[in-house]
Amino acid sequence: MVFQKRLVVFMFSLFISHLAYAFNEMQVLPVQHAGRIKPFDSFAREQLEIVYGKTQFEGRSAYEVILTWMMTPEAWQEKEIFQVQNLDVKKKLGLKSDQKRFKGDPIFSHEAFPGLMAELNGKRESKEKLTPYFQALQRLENQYFVFTEIAAGRMLKVMPDPQSDTWVSVADLPEVHQSEFMEVTKGFIASISAEVDGKADRKALRENFDQAVKTFKSSVGSDQAVSSTDMKIEVFFNEFHPFGWAALAYGLALIFFLIAWVMNRSWGEKTAYVFLISAVILHVLGFSLRCYLTGHPPVTNMYETVVWVALGAIVFAGILTYYMKNRFLLLGGTMVATFCLIIADTAPIILDASIQPLEAVLRSNYWLTIHVLTITISYAAFFLAMALGDLGLFYFIKGEAQHKTEIKALAQSVYRSIQIGVAFIAPGILLGGVWADYSWGRFWGWDPKETWALIALLGYVAVLHGRLVGLIKDFGMIASGVGAFSLVIMSWYGVNFVLGAGLHTYGFGAGGIEYVTGFVLVHILLIVYAWLVRRERAKST
């Protein structure tokens, strides 16, 4: 019990230490980019991730890196910062196949580069879905554009224009403000140099740097155009990264649940609960902060739905555990939450975590918000059913006769999870029709997204009816919980990332198809293997 108390104190201290984190003024400098006002810290992280694939470079913060791109772009000619992963693109540009990052000259000065860009433009003009090869070319184009525009000072817009909604870039600042921004860059160089050299006056130089930024903000009027509190909250969100800490806490909870499950240790379960509660608190905190910053619920992109599904799975697992007293439910819910948050955190190119403004079709639409939240929360219940099904298949492989009690409990838990999912996806589809009628003037049009949502619903309804009339027994129920989730994957991921067709264009993305295909195939093979093991055992008896 003492250990659990110390864990609680540690988690609380971790949170308080980040609350007390002092951001420098450059990080919270308001910048206009991609249709919204954001702190320079967010802008820098997004652009560095596009070019380099990470939000830090050699231990340096993104805002420091982006500032040096502007001040000394030539110094970056010898840095391997451009990430290229597609083998065909590497081959055409004469790049090493076993290398991930490259200098700019071998890529953009290569004789084949203009031809590749022309090839990409031709593909875009044909309005066809881009293959992984063309997606890689498009990313390369974005990397080149981002670096050159930042280096030229055209991409960083820091001064509100009273005559329009568009802010003025650093390159276009009036002369008086140009000199003020030069003071900012001088202060930055002095503070960084003092930090590197370990000078005694580095604190004073850092304060001078902050004061130069404050003077610039006040002069251009950006501190009046946007709330400084909002800028600080967003930088805190970036620095603290609550979803990353939540993923870690969920992972530790999963480990201790497994210890309690395999070794039957009560201390393992108690410790797991401490980490699980901490994870949920961090998850809710991150979710609330993101909703505050975006000004809307998680309806914009795939990343937000993955985070929402992770939270829904753990909530459903907790509710069902309370009523069914089944210790496997929280284990399954923790598996889903851990998996989802790790994927959200490690696949930034596929799941874009940047905060983007809503598309025009999504703005001020009550029914759209309700529809998306209802549909995606049903995915959480179906995902939970799949995780529980995985546990059930494990017991079938291990030995059906010895684990009848566990199999029966897991089959019933899968059944209840699917019931919850159907109870949400059915009204979610109907509410989608209401939104479609409001936005597009028709209730139903057999759009790919609509069609696959209906297919998923009908698939799970068939499973429930099969169970109700006795056609589907425990093995069938558990296998269905795993196999039927492929319908959800197609509706949730496939339509947006594979088909790329239909009216739901605001949600489209690219990448990751090989991993998702592997995920589905592994689970299909698991079902087949469990069935073969079960059949062989039946023959032998």
WOZI-V751315 format. One record per helix or strand. SS is the DSSP state (@ for helix, = for strand). FROM is the first residue (numbers start at 1). LEN is the number of residues. If there is no record, write none. Layout:
ss=[SS:SS]
from=[FROM:FROM]
len=[LEN:LEN]
This chain:
ss=[@:=:=:@:=:=:@:@:=:@:=:@:@:@:=:=:@:@:@:@:@:@:@:@:@:@:@:@:@:@:@:@:@]
from=[2:30:36:40:56:60:62:73:82:87:101:104:113:132:157:168:170:175:202:222:228:242:266:302:327:360:366:404:448:474:485:505:513]
len=[18:4:4:13:2:2:10:6:2:6:2:5:13:20:3:2:3:23:19:4:13:22:29:23:20:3:34:37:21:10:15:3:28]
